[in-house]
Amino acid sequence: MIDLVLVTGFLGSGKTTLLKRIHQQNTGRKLVFLVNEFSAKDVDAELLKDDNESVISVAGGSIFCTCKTAEFIYQLKWILANHKNTEKVIIEASGTANLLDVGKMLTDAGLEKQFRLGRIITIVDPVTLPKLLLTLPNIRRQLKCADYVLLNKADLAVSADRLSVQKTIKEINSQARLEETEYCGLKENILNSDSLGSAKTADSDAHPPQENYSKFSISSSRPINPQKLENLLKFWHNDIFRIKGYFKDNKNIRKRIDYSQSSGLQFFKASQEKELHMEFIFGGINRGQLVNSIKELLN
């Protein structure tokens, strides 16, 4: 029986960082990483593949949505056929994932004797969680079904805010183990912790609420001035949840961009082999105006 370990959390909470730590702490173990991305192209999988060859990417929507369930099941069957003696499959669920009944999915696919849900880890950050709980029902679901909650980026919030968020999390799920972290730096190997309870599956809704997300991609070799990206975020900071990918700046230097509402805008130097594309995930009602603003980056 192969354990499925789900790593959930909203966009930019630190899921890829945790996966990289899990890989580093468990070298030699038979682990497979399945990275799911809401965007059309999976930047997170590319980052993880730099360290680990056992990485499978499913992009373009949540694997727990009807549109991607078949691909998710296909990948599980592929793992059975191609990764012998796999101990665990670590799944980085899309930041927009609505966790349905994973057990039912496995039973419907005839895989309940090969796989079981072993653990659900939900990552949140104290800066954005209060706002997200008011607007995004899936965040509450991700917390409700977790058995381990990481309050990540704790260094970015004052003590009073962290305590308030801890209280909120406990009100949603009093049984989950809660740990504050910076850069997902855990006190112990999360795969070896036997002190956790059994993972719970979320209630399946016949008609789950629709989240107001949009996504947009830029793939262009034309240079972009980083100042334009900063100006874009100053105007649309309430609407843009996440930016990631690679671009070429006005000095012809290839860079990786990483933006979330809690961590802010960050640039990293990237190798010349990286494909030039940026993924934007945003909400709000001004989709057309926002897309036009993004397109103006290339002018």
C-alpha positions as CSV (number, residue, x, y, z in Angstrom):
1,M,0.0,0.0,0.0
2,I,1.4,3.4,-1.1
3,D,0.7,6.4,1.1
4,L,-0.5,9.6,-0.6
5,V,0.7,12.7,1.2
6,L,-1.2,15.8,0.2
7,V,0.5,19.2,0.6
8,T,-2.1,22.0,0.2
9,G,-2.1,25.7,0.8
10,F,-3.0,28.9,-1.1
11,L,-0.8,30.4,-3.8
12,G,2.6,31.4,-2.5
13,S,2.2,29.8,1.0
14,G,5.4,27.7,0.6
15,K,4.3,24.4,-0.8
16,T,7.3,24.0,-3.2
17,T,9.7,25.0,-0.4
18,L,8.3,22.2,1.8
19,L,8.6,19.7,-1.0
20,K,12.2,20.6,-1.5
21,R,12.8,20.1,2.2
22,I,11.1,16.7,2.2
23,H,13.3,15.6,-0.7
24,Q,16.5,16.8,1.0
25,Q,15.5,15.1,4.3
26,N,14.6,11.8,2.7
27,T,17.3,11.0,0.1
28,G,17.5,7.3,-0.5
29,R,13.8,6.7,0.1
30,K,11.5,5.7,-2.7
31,L,9.4,8.9,-3.0
32,V,7.6,10.2,-6.1
33,F,6.6,13.9,-6.2
34,L,3.4,14.9,-8.2
35,V,3.2,18.6,-8.6
36,N,-0.1,20.1,-9.6
37,E,-0.4,23.7,-10.9
38,F,-3.4,25.8,-11.6
39,S,-1.5,27.7,-14.3
40,A,-0.9,26.4,-17.8
41,K,2.8,25.8,-17.2
42,D,4.3,24.4,-14.0
43,V,7.2,26.5,-12.7
44,D,7.1,24.7,-9.4
45,A,7.9,21.3,-10.9
46,E,10.8,22.8,-12.8
47,L,12.3,24.1,-9.5
48,L,11.9,20.7,-7.9
49,K,13.3,18.8,-10.8
50,D,16.6,20.7,-10.3
51,D,17.1,18.4,-7.3
52,N,15.0,15.4,-8.0
53,E,14.2,13.3,-11.1
54,S,11.1,11.5,-9.6
55,V,8.9,14.5,-10.3
56,I,5.6,14.4,-12.3
57,S,3.8,17.6,-13.4
58,V,0.1,18.1,-13.9
59,A,-0.6,21.7,-15.0
60,G,-3.6,23.6,-16.2
61,G,-6.1,23.1,-13.3
62,S,-6.6,21.2,-10.0
63,I,-6.3,17.4,-10.1
64,F,-9.3,17.4,-7.7
65,C,-11.5,19.1,-10.3
66,T,-13.5,16.9,-12.7
67,C,-11.5,18.3,-15.6
68,K,-8.2,16.8,-14.3
69,T,-9.3,13.7,-12.3
70,A,-8.7,11.4,-15.3
71,E,-5.1,12.7,-15.7
72,F,-4.5,12.3,-11.9
73,I,-5.7,8.7,-12.0
74,Y,-3.6,8.1,-15.1
75,Q,-0.5,9.4,-13.3
76,L,-1.1,7.1,-10.3
77,K,-1.3,4.1,-12.6
78,W,1.8,5.3,-14.4
79,I,3.6,5.4,-11.0
80,L,2.6,1.8,-10.3
81,A,4.0,0.7,-13.6
82,N,7.2,2.8,-13.7
83,H,8.3,3.5,-10.1
84,K,8.6,0.1,-8.4
85,N,8.7,-0.1,-4.6
86,T,7.4,3.4,-4.2
87,E,6.9,4.2,-0.5
88,K,5.0,7.5,-0.7
89,V,3.6,9.8,-3.4
90,I,4.0,13.5,-2.2
91,I,1.3,15.5,-4.0
92,E,1.6,19.3,-4.2
93,A,-2.0,20.2,-4.7
94,S,-2.9,23.3,-6.7
95,G,-3.2,26.4,-4.5
96,T,-6.8,26.6,-5.6
97,A,-7.6,22.9,-4.8
98,N,-11.0,21.9,-3.5
99,L,-10.2,18.6,-1.7
100,L,-13.0,16.2,-2.5
101,D,-13.2,12.7,-1.2
102,V,-9.9,11.2,-2.3
103,G,-10.8,7.8,-1.0
104,K,-13.9,7.7,-3.3
105,M,-11.7,8.7,-6.2
106,L,-9.4,5.8,-5.6
107,T,-12.3,3.4,-5.2
108,D,-14.0,4.5,-8.4
109,A,-10.7,4.0,-10.2
110,G,-10.1,0.6,-8.7
111,L,-6.9,1.8,-6.9
112,E,-8.0,1.5,-3.3
113,K,-5.8,-1.6,-2.7
114,Q,-2.7,0.2,-4.1
115,F,-3.0,3.7,-2.6
116,R,-4.3,5.2,0.6
117,L,-4.6,8.7,1.9
118,G,-1.9,9.0,4.5
119,R,-1.6,12.6,5.5
120,I,-2.9,16.1,4.6
121,I,-0.5,19.0,5.3
122,T,-1.9,22.5,4.9
123,I,0.4,25.5,4.7
124,V,-0.9,29.0,5.5
125,D,0.7,32.3,6.2
126,P,-0.6,34.6,8.9
127,V,-0.5,37.8,6.8
128,T,-3.0,36.7,4.1
129,L,-5.1,34.0,5.9
130,P,-7.7,36.3,7.5
131,K,-8.5,37.9,4.1
132,L,-8.5,34.6,2.2
133,L,-10.9,33.0,4.7
134,L,-13.4,35.8,3.9
135,T,-13.3,35.3,0.2
136,L,-12.1,31.8,-0.7
137,P,-14.2,28.9,0.7
138,N,-11.5,26.3,-0.4
139,I,-9.0,27.7,2.2
140,R,-11.3,26.7,5.0
141,R,-11.8,23.3,3.5
142,Q,-8.1,22.8,3.2
143,L,-7.7,23.6,6.9
144,K,-10.7,21.5,8.0
145,C,-9.3,18.3,6.5
146,A,-5.7,18.7,7.5
147,D,-3.9,16.8,10.2
148,Y,-0.8,19.0,10.1
149,V,-1.0,22.8,9.6
150,L,2.1,24.8,9.1
151,L,1.8,28.5,9.9
152,N,4.6,29.5,7.6
153,K,6.3,32.8,7.1
154,A,5.7,33.5,10.8
155,D,8.6,36.0,10.7
156,L,6.5,38.3,8.5
157,A,3.7,38.8,11.1
158,V,3.7,40.4,14.5
159,S,3.0,38.2,17.6
160,A,-0.6,39.4,18.1
161,D,-1.5,38.5,14.5
162,R,0.1,35.1,14.7
163,L,-1.8,34.3,17.9
164,S,-5.1,35.5,16.4
165,V,-4.5,33.3,13.3
166,Q,-3.6,30.3,15.5
167,K,-6.9,30.8,17.4
168,T,-8.8,30.9,14.1
169,I,-7.1,27.7,12.8
170,K,-8.0,25.9,16.0
171,E,-11.6,27.0,15.7
172,I,-11.7,25.5,12.2
173,N,-9.8,22.3,13.1
174,S,-9.0,21.6,16.7
175,Q,-7.5,18.2,16.0
176,A,-4.7,19.3,13.6
177,R,-1.2,19.7,14.8
178,L,-0.1,23.3,14.4
179,E,3.5,24.5,14.0
180,E,5.0,27.9,13.2
181,T,7.7,27.8,10.6
182,E,10.0,30.1,8.5
183,Y,10.7,28.8,5.0
184,C,8.9,25.6,6.1
185,G,11.8,24.7,8.5
186,L,10.2,21.9,10.5
187,K,11.6,20.6,13.8
188,E,11.3,17.0,12.6
189,N,11.1,15.0,9.4
190,I,7.4,15.3,8.6
191,L,7.3,11.9,6.9
192,N,8.6,10.2,10.1
193,S,6.1,11.8,12.5
194,D,3.9,9.1,14.0
195,S,2.3,11.4,16.5
196,L,-0.2,12.7,14.0
197,G,-3.8,11.4,13.6
198,S,-5.2,9.9,10.5
199,A,-5.9,12.3,7.7
200,K,-9.5,13.3,7.1
201,T,-11.1,13.7,3.7
202,A,-13.2,16.8,3.0
203,D,-16.9,16.6,2.6
204,S,-17.8,16.3,-1.1
205,D,-20.2,19.0,-2.2
206,A,-22.5,18.3,-5.1
207,H,-22.1,21.9,-6.2
208,P,-19.0,23.4,-4.5
209,P,-18.7,27.2,-4.6
210,Q,-16.9,28.6,-7.6
211,E,-13.8,30.4,-6.8
212,N,-13.2,33.6,-8.7
213,Y,-9.8,32.9,-10.2
214,S,-8.4,33.8,-13.6
215,K,-5.0,32.9,-15.1
216,F,-3.0,34.5,-17.8
217,S,0.3,33.7,-19.4
218,I,3.0,35.7,-21.2
219,S,5.5,33.9,-23.4
220,S,7.8,36.4,-25.1
221,S,11.5,37.0,-25.8
222,R,11.0,40.7,-25.6
223,P,12.6,42.3,-22.6
224,I,10.6,43.6,-19.6
225,N,11.7,46.3,-17.3
226,P,11.4,45.1,-13.7
227,Q,10.1,48.6,-12.7
228,K,7.1,47.9,-14.9
229,L,6.3,44.8,-12.9
230,E,6.6,46.8,-9.7
231,N,4.2,49.5,-11.0
232,L,1.7,46.8,-12.1
233,L,1.6,45.4,-8.6
234,K,1.2,48.8,-7.0
235,F,-2.0,49.3,-9.0
236,W,-3.3,45.8,-8.9
237,H,-2.0,44.6,-5.5
238,N,-5.4,43.5,-4.3
239,D,-6.2,41.5,-7.4
240,I,-3.0,39.7,-8.3
241,F,-2.5,36.6,-6.1
242,R,0.6,35.1,-7.7
243,I,3.2,35.7,-10.4
244,K,5.9,33.2,-11.2
245,G,8.1,32.3,-14.2
246,Y,11.0,33.6,-16.2
247,F,11.6,36.8,-18.2
248,K,14.4,38.8,-19.8
249,D,15.0,42.2,-18.2
250,N,15.9,45.4,-20.0
251,K,19.6,44.5,-19.6
252,N,19.1,41.2,-21.4
253,I,19.5,39.2,-18.1
254,R,17.3,36.2,-17.7
255,K,15.5,36.3,-14.3
256,R,13.0,34.2,-12.3
257,I,10.1,36.2,-10.8
258,D,8.3,35.1,-7.7
259,Y,5.4,37.1,-6.2
260,S,2.8,36.4,-3.6
261,Q,0.7,38.9,-1.5
262,S,2.5,38.0,1.7
263,S,6.2,37.8,0.5
264,G,6.0,40.5,-2.1
265,L,8.0,40.7,-5.4
266,Q,11.3,38.9,-5.7
267,F,13.7,38.4,-8.6
268,F,16.4,35.7,-8.9
269,K,19.0,35.3,-11.6
270,A,18.1,32.4,-13.9
271,S,20.0,30.2,-16.4
272,Q,19.9,31.0,-20.1
273,E,18.2,27.6,-20.7
274,K,15.0,28.6,-18.9
275,E,11.9,29.1,-21.1
276,L,10.7,32.7,-21.1
277,H,7.2,32.7,-19.7
278,M,5.3,34.2,-16.8
279,E,2.1,32.9,-15.1
280,F,-0.3,35.3,-13.5
281,I,-3.2,34.2,-11.2
282,F,-5.6,36.8,-10.1
283,G,-9.2,37.5,-8.9
284,G,-11.6,40.4,-9.0
285,I,-14.1,41.6,-11.6
286,N,-11.7,43.6,-13.8
287,R,-10.2,40.7,-15.7
288,G,-10.1,42.6,-19.1
289,Q,-8.5,45.7,-17.6
290,L,-6.0,43.6,-15.7
291,V,-5.0,41.5,-18.7
292,N,-4.6,44.7,-20.8
293,S,-2.3,46.0,-18.1
294,I,-0.2,42.8,-18.1
295,K,0.1,43.0,-21.9
296,E,1.4,46.5,-21.6
297,L,4.5,45.1,-19.9
298,L,5.7,44.2,-23.4
299,N,5.3,47.7,-24.8
